[in-house]
């Protein structure tokens, strides 16, 4: 079983009441990501350029953060979900930024880091709703009021430990479905932007320096 299949199965079997359609849409995100990886691999199977590394890195980041969001949602981990979801929004903004000018792609993996403000502003310009979404997610990722999440203990423990517990893990059905909608929206936009970026073919991924070059035994003998 692939990691995403396991994560989605856990989410589907969690206590939250989620529609099968939303689970299928998230599965489609992972399938599109894997299909794109196959297409990119054929463009430069033995040479890794800076731009090639960057686009594969964006895909890896998108994959891992989406898995994290799904796993934390299934577990009811409030703070864990928001931190990972904010990372996904930043990733979306980064792809929008490089799509404005694909010559920027190598800069995402070079030692001089691109300022996050540039990436965010590019995302906000194309998707105006992202600014409010990012602010909302940051309000929980930072140690603000809403990030200090408490939940009630079982009533039979109240006399010993009190009513509220720092170890409660839960999402209400309403919040779980709201967060799934966020993942569906951001994930779909990430894939649209990535597929648009990759549509430039070898001309896009072969920008920057060659970081690694492999030779096959057959080509060496020739």
Order of alpha helices (4+ residues) and beta strands (2+ residues): alpha-alpha-beta-alpha-alpha-alpha-alpha-beta-alpha-beta-alpha-alpha-beta-alpha
